[in-house]
Amino acid sequence: RQKAVKRDGEKDRVAIQTKHGKYEVQDIYFGTPHSRSGCLYQVSTMTVNGEMKLTFHPSSILSDATNKEFADAFVGVLEKAANTKVSAIDSIMSNVPGSVLPLIAAGYGIVGLAIHSEAWSEFFYNLSIMKDNVADPKDFWDAFNFWVFFAVGHPILQPILWISDVLHGSPGPMVGDLVPLSFILGNVAFIGLTAFSKQFRGALNIFALSAFLNYVGAGLDGQAGLGDFNLQLNDSYKGQVVKGCPAYDDVKQPSMNDFELNKYQGKWYEMKFHDWTQFKEVYDTTL
């Protein structure tokens, strides 16, 4: 018996079960008589497999054309109230199983965490030592907040610069002598897919988080490349020297052994600098 039907003396009411052994209810249509309500347009509704099923059973004195017009108007009111009208993009995406894209995006993040798990562990270990060795908690949090700024800022900067490269490399005619038409069309397609497809939008959010964690993990692991950032607190991580903030003695060349600062007083003009604390896209800047 269906427990969704509330009977006298019962307090609980559960959802209707659509699976019964090897049988499954995929759709259902039902109707109720008009004799008690006297309503010309009566509608019955039931939720089956997470979808709202409506059955119109109008009075026999009405024409089919009038019934269809009322049914379409009624469904339009429901769609507007629930904001669930299926778009063309959602219709296309419906061919993709709902869990496929989110699972792929989540899998990417899990694999990234697994690959860089040792680096994450080393980072938190060094962070705890750093906190224990700092007398003033404010000094610790100031340093940690700077690390967070650098760790977050770099991954955010990367897609912005990538979009800039795509903008300048997009083929086709220019619109207003500024933006390639192909770049505009690509943006419209992407924004439309993001705006109208819940499945794609959800997967995109998961992928963005996964990519962020993977990128930071690569920075902690020293695998982001020489031109990218290194985030590990311990510069002797894994027995090798990795990029950090070296002391002057670590970078001083032998030619500077006899350097005397007081002999170089005056006005100097900087032509170029190489700042390891900056992003690879902005250091090596010629002034």
PyMOL commands that set and color helices and strands:
alter all, ss='L'
color gray80, all
select helices_A, chain A and resi 64-82+88-93+100-115+117-133+137-169+181-196+198-220+237-239+248-251+254-256+261-264
alter helices_A, ss='H'
color red, helices_A
select strands_A, chain A and resi 19-20+23-24+43-48+51-56+174-175+179-180+272-273+285-286
alter strands_A, ss='S'
color yellow, strands_A
deselect
rebuild
show_as cartoon
